[in-house]
Amino acid sequence: MLWLIDGYNLLFAVGLLTDRRMGPHGLEKARLALLGRLAAVLGDQAARATVVFDAAQAPPGVPPSYIQRGVHVHFAHEKQEADDLIEQLIHDNASRSLTVVSNDQRLIRAAKQRGCRSMSCEDFMAWIDRKRKAKPAISDEPSEKSEGLSAGRNDPLLEELGHLDRDPLLGEQFPFEDASGDDAG
């Protein structure tokens, strides 16, 4: 599934941005939090998400489009609103696999006219929360590292490399002495 997300609309709709919580760098922090949450939940599929923000509220020096943790980020041109850019992206990428996330009726109509799906901001965040809770914690380390090998299972390295101590050619090139003897050290 492809996601096209009305960034500020989503942030305001779910309460991540309010007039009381703006503070210094409030927009930037909220944007980064949203992008981080999307990347974490979507994982390898993050590249299938595009978030559009208004350029009027873009931080100085940020390019009009870039990739943040796999998620595509676009800022509408200074003389263009995010809604205009989202409508253009709907037009350019219309398909049944595209879901537009916004509470803006204009964008919901544009999505339906092009045969795309739409989802409210609240439903999308609920979906993200369900997906995040259902996602099992994945460790980068194999379980054998913390739990040890199960009974009766040989060490895979020994299985793969165990024959090398019997290889006469290796013995000539790399003479090893028995480290268990008294003369080791």
TIZA-356607 format. One record per residue: x, y negated, z negated of N, C-alpha, C in turn; residue in one letter. Coordinates in steps of 0.02 Angstrom, whole numbers, plus 50000, padded with zeros to 5 digits. Layout:
BEGIN
XYZXYZXYZA
...
END
This chain:
BEGIN
500425005950000500005000050000500444993850000M
500234988850037500574982350038500194977549993L
500574973549956500274968649911500464961549934W
499974957149938500084950149952499764946349894L
500184943049854499964940449790500014932849788I
499464929849769499414922649758499724921249690D
500364919549689500764919349628500494914949572G
500414908449585500184903949531499464905449512Y
499044907549560498364909349545498354915149496N
498784920049507498824925749462499074923649393L
499604919549392499884917349327499384913449286L
499004909049317498504905149280497914909649260F
497694914049304497104918149291497214922849231A
497814925349223497944930049168498234926649107V
498264919849108498464916149049499214915649038G
499614917549087500334916849079500564909649088L
500134905549118500264898349125499644894649101L
499754890149055499224885649033499554878849022T
499164873749018499434867149006499814866848940D
499584870648891499904870548825500564874448825R
500654879248869501244883548867501774881748919R
501684876148954502144874649008502844873248983M
502954868448941503614867048914504144866548968G
504764865348947505304865048995505414871949028P
505464871849092505584877849132505034883149124H
504444880949104503884885649094503684889249157G
503634885649213503454888849276503974894049297L
504604892149291505134896749311505134903049269E
505044902149203505024908049159504424912449175K
503854909449188503254913249205503354917049271A
503644913549322503764916849386504234922849377R
504774921849341505254927249330504944933049292L
504524931449242504194936749204503734940849249A
503354937349292502904940749338503294945249386L
503824942449416504224946249464504554952249431L
504784951349370505084956949333504584962349319G
503974960449299503454965449285503264969149348R
503194965549403503034968749467503574973749487L
504204971549483504754975949503504774982249458A
504664981349394504694987049348504134992049362A
503534989549375502964993949386502984997149455V
503164993249506503164995849574503785000049589L
504334998949553504935002949563505175002749635G
505245008649665505485009149734505015005849784D
504395004749764503905001749809503894994049803Q
504334991149764504344983849753504404980049819A
504744982849867504834979449931504184978849970A
503674982249947503024981849980502584976249951R
502874972349905502504966849874502804960149896A
502354955549911502544948649928502154944049883T
502514939549850502194934649806502314927749836V
501784923849841501824917149870501674911949817V
502114906849813502034901249766502024894849806F
501734889549776501754882949806502454880049801D
502684876749854503354873749854503384867549810A
502824864249799502824858249758503074859649687A
503014865849666503224867749599503834872349600Q
504184872449656504784876749663505374873449626A
505794877549597506394874749566506864871949619P
507234866649602507694863649652508214868749675P
508354868649739508874872949767508664880049783G
508044881849769507814888649784507624888949857V
507844894149893507674894649964506924895949972P
506654894650032505934895650043505714902950038P
506174907550050506014914650040506644918250019S
506544923149976507104927249952506814933649922Y
507254938049901507044944349869507284944349798I
506834945549751506984945749680506814952749655Q
507334956649637507244963449612506804967649659R
506894966649724506534970449774505884967249798G
505604962649760504984959349777505124953449823V
504744952849877504814947149923504464941049892H
504824935449891504564929349862504574923949915V
504014920449923503964914949971503704908749935H
504004903049952503734896549930503464893249993F
502844890949989502544887450045502964881250060A
502984879250123503344873150142503064867250104H
503454862250096503244856450056502584853350080E
502454853450145501834850550172501294855850182K
501404861750154500934867250162500764869850093Q
500154871850082499964874850019500074882350022E
500124885349964500214892649961499634896249996A
499034893649989498454896850021498524897050097D
498804891650125498914891550198499414896950219D
499944897550181500454902650197500164909650187L
499784910650134499484917250123499004919050180I
498604914150202498164915550259498554917450321E
499124914050332499544915750390499824922850382Q
500044924650322500304931350310499764936650317L
499154935050297498594939650307498494940750381I
498484935350419498394935750492498954939950524H
499574938850503500144942150533500214949550512D
499944951350454500044958050427499394961850414N
498854959650445498204962650431498194970150444A
497974973650393497874980950399497484983250338S
497224989250342496844992050285497304993350225R
497954993750237498414995050181498634988650145S
498424982850170498604976550139498074974650087L
498294973350026497854970949973498064963949953T
497594959249957497714952349938497484951549865V
497934949049823497784948049752497694940549740V
497074938649726496914931649713496194931149688S
496054925749653495364924149635495094918649681N
495494916449728495304911049773494824913849827D
494214911349828493704913849874493914913049947Q
494274907849962494514906750031494954912650053R
495404914750009495864920250026495504926950027L
495024927849983494644934149982494254934750048I
493954929250071493594929350135494064930850193R
494654927650192495144928650246495354936050248A
495454939050190495654946050187495104950550216A
494494949350196493934953450220493834952650295K
493904946450320493824945350392494334949150433Q
494914950350404495454953950439495464961350423R
494984963750384494944970850368495424973050313G
495654968150274496104969650218495694970350153C
496004973250104495704973750038495854967449999R
495454966249947495614960849901495514963449830S
495864960349784495814962349714495864956049672M
495444955549622495494949749578496134950049538S
496354944349514496964944049474496904948349410C
496314948049379496214951849317496224959349331E
495914961549386495924968649403496634970949420D
497004966649454497694968349472498124969149409F
498064964449361498464965049300498254971149259M
497604972849260497374978849226497684985049259A
497714984949326498014990449363498754991149345W
499104985349342499814985449323499904988349254I
499494986149206499544988649137499424996149134D
498924998649171498795005949172499385009649202R
499645006949256500205010249290500835010249246K
500945004649211501525004149167501475009149109R
500875009849081500775014549025500835021749047K
500625023149109500645029949135501335031949159A
501765027149171502435028549198502875031549143K
503125037649154503555040549103504235037049101P
504505036749042505175033949034505675038549068A
506055035949114506535040049151507235038149130I
507605043049108508285041949088508745043049147S
509275039149151509765040049204510205046049191D
510205048449129510635054049110510245060549111E
510565065849131510225072349129510095074349057P
509555078049046509375079948978509915084248946S
510305087848985510835092048958511345087948919E
511425081648938511925077548905511745076248832K
511115075148818510915073848749510665080048714S
510395084948751510105090848720510565096948723E
511075096848766511505102648775511195107448825G
511575112348846511335117248893510865122148858L
510355124348892509895129148863510245135848855S
510005139848809510305146348794510345150648857A
510905153648867511005158148924511185154648989G
511215148148988511375144449050512115142549049R
512445144249103513155142549109513235135249129N
513795132449110513955125649129514035125349205D
513665120949240513705120649312514415119149338P
514805115349301515495114049322515915120449320L
515805124449269516175130749266515975135349323L
515325135349339515105139449395515415137149461E
515465130649469515725127849531516485128149535E
516825126949480517545126249482517925131849444L
517555136349414517875141549372518375145949409G
518295146949472518735151249511519425148149524H
519485141649513520105138249530520705140549488L
520585142849427521135145249386521435151749413D
521075155049458521325161149488521615159949558R
521615153849581521865152249648522625151649644D
522995156349678523725156249673524045149949702P
523735146949753524025140949782523995135049733L
523465134449696523415128949648523905129949591L
524015136149572524485137549519525195135449536G
525375136049600526045134049621526115126449623E
525605122949646525635115749651525555112349583Q
525145115049542524995111949477525095117049422F
525715118149401525815123149349525535120649283P
525065124449257524765122749193525025127549140F
525125124749083525315129049027524715129648982E
524685134948946524135136148901524165131048845D
523655126848840523635121448791523485124148721A
523305130548716523135133248650523755135648614S
524325135848648524945138148617525245132948571G
525755135048533526085130648485526515125348519D
526755126648580527215122048612526865116348648D
526205115948644525825110548677525935104148638A
526045098648676526025092548641526525087748653G
END
